[in-house]
Amino acid sequence: MRPKIFSKMDFSHNSLFGYIEDLQELTIIERPVRRSLKTPEEIERLTVDEELSDIERALYLLSSGQDIQGTSVVANLPVLMRQNPAETLRRVLPKIREVLHVAGVEMQLTAAVSFLTVLQEESVSIHTYSHSFLHIILQNLEHRDAGVSNAWLETLLAVIEALPKETVRHEILNPLVSKAQLSQTLQSRLVSCKIMGKVANKFETHIIKREVLPLVKSLCQDVEYEVRTCMCQQLEHVARGIGTELTKTVVLPELVELARDEGSSVRLAAFETLVNLLDMFDADDRSQTVLPLVKSFCEKSFKADESILVSLSFHLGKLCNGLYGIFTPEQHLRFLEFYKKLSTLGLQQENGHNDNQLHLQTLEQEKKYISVRKNCAYNFPAMIVFVDPKNFHLELYSIFFCLCHDPEVSVRYTMAISFFEVAKLLNSDVYTIHKELVTLLQDESLEVLDALVGHLPEILELMTNGGENNGSESKLLSIPDLIPALTTAEQRAATSLKWRTHEKLLQKYACLPHIIPSDQIYYRFLHRMLTIILTNNVLPVQKAAARTLCVYLRYNRKQEQRHEVIQKLIEQLGQGKSYWNRLRFLDTCEFIMELFSKSFFCKYFFLPVLELTHDPVANVRMKLCCLLPKVKSTLKIPTDKHLLQQLELCIRKLLCQEKDKDVLSIVKRTVLELDRMEISVDAFQKRFYENDLLDQEKERQEHLLLEMEQLEKQKQKNEGRSTNINDKMFEKKRRDSKTSSVLAKSINLSISGSSSGTSAGKEEKKSKLVRSQSFSTQVLHPKYSNIDKCPNKSSATGYTSSISGMGKSCMLSFRDDSFRTHSAGNSGNAAFPSSSSRNLFNSADQKNNGNKESQPRKMSIKNRKSNS
């Protein structure tokens, strides 16, 4: 009788399989024993004496080893040639030559690759190579297996490039005369065609004319269409080798004849060769010979020979621009209409057919039509050049719209790749395609997004500036859907499994501060970057988000927002509960040191970084120790002497208290590196001149951001005062017309007599700017101090007025050449902007209503109050 304890289900005591008695009743099914294991005899045959040298072992395996062992020796041939070339050539290579006669396909393919590697590595001289290896290559060139033959042919074609002319002539060209005869096999004649194309560029024109051209003509008239096709494909190389005159008299007639060949593949090869040789034909040849052939190709492509549609669509852009000078207006329009027809092939029904006459398209036809539309997307920039960018909207915009909305991903992917080229060509009219940019950003396929993001900064810059040579106002603000499209694209990439696309997207989004206003960056993108750092699980994505966040922080124009972001970085990353977040904080600090000035890092991040020397996780301390040399390089003596003392104190504590052996070893190496480092001083030194100059420029730009913020605040304050004054004046005018006339007189009197008061106001404004500091002097860390908050918090209304008032100034691109201020001292006070900066804000002020008379009106009100 079974114990009662097992009669009930108790998952806390039983295993995953349930009852114990059930486990006892399980029958163990025996698995079949593998029969592929080697027997002792086979293992004995595979065993090699370990005391043998590499050469002896190779000879032994080639002689008595199995095929797989011989293949490994052939694959290891380049290594043997590097180690002992003389013995390898004398003993191993003859054995390989002997084995290859009976070797299988795998060893043949391996030998072809190894011989090519030896040539590329230049293990021996080219004379020795041709003497030892060339004959083996030529012997195996006509192997019965087509793949093996092609592999040896690729090796031979690469060898021909390096061989001297005489060797090629005697060893390759002379035997080629017999190999190209009709009596030889098809494979032999095909090999001869490809060799002809390679040697055509090797010799002088008279040699080619005497020895090569007769063989070329013979192969062009071969009875097999494969040979005629192959030789036709090589005619371009032959033409480049013999020059323009012989091309016109010899090659062009052959191409014309091949273009009328009965084989479709021959006609296709002739067409492609004609297009590639357009630059070698003069205007007469193009108009009298090439153009009629091309027209017949286009006419037959839809009627009788759809096989050339794909090739025709691929070469159409090159063809149209190559024949541009000889087109009549009618022919120009005809080819443009032909391109438009190809761009929508398969998407609509042909005219003149009813539903009963239409046949169901086969899968093969559908694939062909997709390839045609894809080729049309590839050629779209060339067609813009063909019609002139000025006529884009009239002639090609509808096709551009269709290709960007094509149902096939491959077509939209090709349009995304060529979008930047299209934007460059349109120049000042680039704003006409902003809707398609938003469409591709919102495309359901991440492949399309990945293709578009590659040149996204350049595309947005072109749209911002309205073209390369256009100094007009930015048109980017007229794209209301751009920012939602950018955020949607990032979120879709984040939710996918393609983290490389997400990483690439975040890296490219670092351009947005030059494109989008600072407040939009702050509210729509900056916090998103911080969220990615905290929540994403892919390290490259987190690092990309961290760097982009630092770029956003670098160009943020509000001190309060900067302080808030810095506080979050320290609290949520540097003091985060997860050690992973603390590691990302150190990564972020590296980007801070790269993008910001040394004084900025020392003020806000130096002490929070040192605090991680007490981190309980060894990996964090280890990463911190590796970062300490960079941290020390941000110090300047004597200004940062107290921070240097803190750094030395932390290192001493690590040396004395560290228990983890891996961390301790890194600490010791870091100490040696720190001892060798020299700290820069406040004054310029020759050895640090470039770095100090770059750091001074960064610091100057940071000061300029503060100046601009102060000027914006002052400007908004003045606008508010002038608006209140205007409202009061309007009420008084409405109540009493007499009072309004007296008020007007008082305003006129005040304007005429308040010039001195206005200048005094400007001086007071300058003195306020001088007294303003770049950032709070307190270090951002709860153990040391807190961030000083700005007294006036910006609201959404303030942001709107700032955008409308500043105009283009909010779209400033903070580049090095756009900051021209007087030299700023190291005391932290903001320097005055230069005359260009003042003119920028003065011009912005003049655009706002009531700003011209704000100061005189203030003085007039004060005079009235004093008089009353």
Salt bridges, closest charged atoms under 4 A:
ASP10 OD2 - HIS13 ND1 2.49
ASP54 OD1 - ARG57 NH1 3.05
GLU56 OE2 - ARG91 NH2 2.87
GLU87 OE1 - ARG90 NH2 2.96
GLU87 OE1 - ARG91 NH1 3.78
GLU98 OE2 - LYS95 NZ 3.78
GLU121 OE1 - ARG82 NH1 2.78
GLU142 OE2 - LYS179 NZ 3.11
GLU161 OE2 - LYS198 NZ 3.06
GLU166 OE1 - HIS170 ND1 3.64
GLU204 OE2 - LYS165 NZ 2.96
GLU211 OE2 - ARG169 NH2 2.65
GLU211 OE2 - ARG210 NH2 3.51
ASP222 OD2 - ARG189 NE 2.83
GLU236 OE2 - ARG240 NH2 3.76
ASP261 OD2 - ARG228 NE 2.98
ASP279 OD2 - ARG240 NH1 3.21
ASP282 OD2 - LYS248 NZ 3.32
GLU299 OE2 - ARG334 NH2 2.95
ASP305 OD2 - ARG267 NH2 2.73
GLU337 OE2 - LYS340 NZ 3.74
GLU395 OE1 - LYS340 NZ 3.66
ASP406 OD2 - ARG373 NE 2.74
GLU421 OE2 - LYS424 NZ 3.65
ASP443 OD2 - ARG412 NE 2.53
ASP450 OD2 - LYS504 NZ 3.63
GLU458 OE1 - HIS455 ND1 3.96
GLU461 OE2 - ARG815 NH2 3.28
GLU473 OE2 - LYS847 NZ 3.74
GLU490 OE2 - HIS502 NE2 2.78
GLU490 OE1 - ARG528 NE 2.75
ASP519 OD2 - LYS558 NZ 3.15
GLU564 OE2 - LYS568 NZ 3.45
ASP587 OD2 - ARG584 NE 2.80
ASP587 OD1 - LYS623 NZ 2.91
GLU590 OE1 - LYS630 NZ 2.90
GLU594 OE2 - ARG547 NH2 2.62
GLU611 OE2 - LYS783 NZ 2.74
ASP615 OD2 - ARG582 NE 2.34
GLU658 OE2 - ARG621 NH2 2.86
GLU678 OE1 - ARG687 NH1 2.07
ASP692 OD1 - LYS598 NZ 3.86
ASP695 OD2 - LYS636 NZ 3.25
GLU697 OE2 - ARG700 NH2 2.25
GLU699 OE2 - HIS703 NE2 3.83
GLU709 OE1 - ARG562 NH2 3.62
GLU709 OE2 - LYS713 NZ 3.42
GLU712 OE2 - ARG557 NH2 2.28
GLU719 OE2 - LYS715 NZ 2.77
GLU731 OE1 - ARG734 NH2 2.83
ASP845 OD1 - LYS715 NZ 3.90
GLU853 OE1 - ARG857 NH2 2.93
